[in-house]
Amino acid sequence: MSASHTTAPWGDDDRKTVYVRQATFLATVHYDSAEADANTALIKAAPDLLTALKEAEAHISRASGGGETDIRAKLNAAIAKAEGR
């Protein structure tokens, strides 16, 4: 993936439609349920979660002297997935 994601904040309306910058359609979560609410919350949190993953990976990398650890491998895999790599 060569493009980056649209920057936060991502919001939603009462119909579970997630918007970016209060105008651009991003996704619709169907069904009115606790699970739909949780899915909407997760989608809205995605930019913040990616930023936190990158910061955690950098911190752990510094703390471990750059050595590969299980948690760093998991963080890097999640970052790569989020970035479409």
C-alpha positions as YAML, in Angstrom:
chain: A
units: angstrom
residues:
- id: 1
  name: MET
  ca: [0.00, 0.00, 0.00]
- id: 2
  name: SER
  ca: [1.63, 3.24, -1.07]
- id: 3
  name: ALA
  ca: [-0.87, 5.69, 0.46]
- id: 4
  name: SER
  ca: [-1.24, 6.33, 4.16]
- id: 5
  name: HIS
  ca: [-4.51, 6.26, 6.06]
- id: 6
  name: THR
  ca: [-6.62, 9.35, 6.55]
- id: 7
  name: THR
  ca: [-5.63, 11.11, 9.72]
- id: 8
  name: ALA
  ca: [-7.80, 11.17, 12.81]
- id: 9
  name: PRO
  ca: [-10.21, 12.07, 14.20]
- id: 10
  name: TRP
  ca: [-12.65, 9.52, 12.88]
- id: 11
  name: GLY
  ca: [-16.23, 9.89, 14.08]
- id: 12
  name: ASP
  ca: [-19.57, 8.19, 13.66]
- id: 13
  name: ASP
  ca: [-23.25, 9.01, 13.47]
- id: 14
  name: ASP
  ca: [-26.16, 7.20, 15.07]
- id: 15
  name: ARG
  ca: [-26.47, 4.87, 12.08]
- id: 16
  name: LYS
  ca: [-23.03, 3.34, 12.76]
- id: 17
  name: THR
  ca: [-21.53, 5.06, 9.73]
- id: 18
  name: VAL
  ca: [-17.92, 6.00, 10.40]
- id: 19
  name: TYR
  ca: [-16.73, 9.27, 8.92]
- id: 20
  name: VAL
  ca: [-13.34, 10.89, 8.57]
- id: 21
  name: ARG
  ca: [-13.01, 14.65, 8.97]
- id: 22
  name: GLN
  ca: [-16.78, 14.85, 9.46]
- id: 23
  name: ALA
  ca: [-17.54, 14.40, 5.77]
- id: 24
  name: THR
  ca: [-15.71, 11.54, 4.08]
- id: 25
  name: PHE
  ca: [-17.46, 8.16, 4.31]
- id: 26
  name: LEU
  ca: [-15.21, 5.43, 5.67]
- id: 27
  name: ALA
  ca: [-17.33, 2.44, 6.72]
- id: 28
  name: THR
  ca: [-20.74, 1.31, 7.84]
- id: 29
  name: VAL
  ca: [-21.18, -1.18, 10.65]
- id: 30
  name: HIS
  ca: [-24.48, -2.98, 10.17]
- id: 31
  name: TYR
  ca: [-26.89, -4.12, 12.88]
- id: 32
  name: ASP
  ca: [-27.81, -2.34, 16.06]
- id: 33
  name: SER
  ca: [-26.19, -4.35, 18.82]
- id: 34
  name: ALA
  ca: [-23.46, -4.23, 21.42]
- id: 35
  name: GLU
  ca: [-21.18, -5.99, 18.93]
- id: 36
  name: ALA
  ca: [-21.87, -3.32, 16.29]
- id: 37
  name: ASP
  ca: [-21.10, -0.62, 18.87]
- id: 38
  name: ALA
  ca: [-17.82, -2.38, 19.72]
- id: 39
  name: ASN
  ca: [-16.89, -2.68, 16.03]
- id: 40
  name: THR
  ca: [-17.63, 1.00, 15.47]
- id: 41
  name: ALA
  ca: [-15.48, 1.95, 18.46]
- id: 42
  name: LEU
  ca: [-12.60, -0.20, 17.20]
- id: 43
  name: ILE
  ca: [-12.74, 1.34, 13.72]
- id: 44
  name: LYS
  ca: [-12.78, 4.85, 15.19]
- id: 45
  name: ALA
  ca: [-9.79, 4.02, 17.42]
- id: 46
  name: ALA
  ca: [-7.67, 2.60, 14.58]
- id: 47
  name: PRO
  ca: [-5.50, 5.70, 13.93]
- id: 48
  name: ASP
  ca: [-4.76, 6.12, 17.65]
- id: 49
  name: LEU
  ca: [-4.04, 2.41, 18.04]
- id: 50
  name: LEU
  ca: [-1.57, 2.47, 15.14]
- id: 51
  name: THR
  ca: [0.22, 5.47, 16.63]
- id: 52
  name: ALA
  ca: [0.40, 3.73, 20.03]
- id: 53
  name: LEU
  ca: [1.76, 0.54, 18.44]
- id: 54
  name: LYS
  ca: [4.52, 2.49, 16.68]
- id: 55
  name: GLU
  ca: [5.44, 4.34, 19.87]
- id: 56
  name: ALA
  ca: [5.49, 1.12, 21.92]
- id: 57
  name: GLU
  ca: [7.64, -0.63, 19.32]
- id: 58
  name: ALA
  ca: [10.14, 2.25, 19.29]
- id: 59
  name: HIS
  ca: [10.29, 2.30, 23.09]
- id: 60
  name: ILE
  ca: [10.80, -1.47, 23.35]
- id: 61
  name: SER
  ca: [13.40, -1.32, 20.59]
- id: 62
  name: ARG
  ca: [15.39, 1.28, 22.54]
- id: 63
  name: ALA
  ca: [14.98, -0.62, 25.83]
- id: 64
  name: SER
  ca: [16.13, -3.90, 24.28]
- id: 65
  name: GLY
  ca: [19.08, -2.33, 22.50]
- id: 66
  name: GLY
  ca: [17.45, -2.97, 19.14]
- id: 67
  name: GLY
  ca: [17.30, -6.72, 19.67]
- id: 68
  name: GLU
  ca: [14.35, -8.67, 18.34]
- id: 69
  name: THR
  ca: [11.90, -9.81, 21.00]
- id: 70
  name: ASP
  ca: [8.61, -11.70, 20.80]
- id: 71
  name: ILE
  ca: [6.62, -8.58, 21.62]
- id: 72
  name: ARG
  ca: [8.50, -6.50, 19.04]
- id: 73
  name: ALA
  ca: [7.75, -9.15, 16.42]
- id: 74
  name: LYS
  ca: [4.05, -9.00, 17.32]
- id: 75
  name: LEU
  ca: [4.02, -5.20, 17.27]
- id: 76
  name: ASN
  ca: [5.79, -5.08, 13.92]
- id: 77
  name: ALA
  ca: [3.40, -7.66, 12.45]
- id: 78
  name: ALA
  ca: [0.38, -5.64, 13.62]
- id: 79
  name: ILE
  ca: [1.88, -2.40, 12.26]
- id: 80
  name: ALA
  ca: [2.62, -4.04, 8.91]
- id: 81
  name: LYS
  ca: [-0.94, -5.40, 8.72]
- id: 82
  name: ALA
  ca: [-2.41, -1.99, 9.50]
- id: 83
  name: GLU
  ca: [-0.20, -0.44, 6.82]
- id: 84
  name: GLY
  ca: [-1.15, -3.04, 4.23]
- id: 85
  name: ARG
  ca: [2.28, -4.64, 4.04]
...
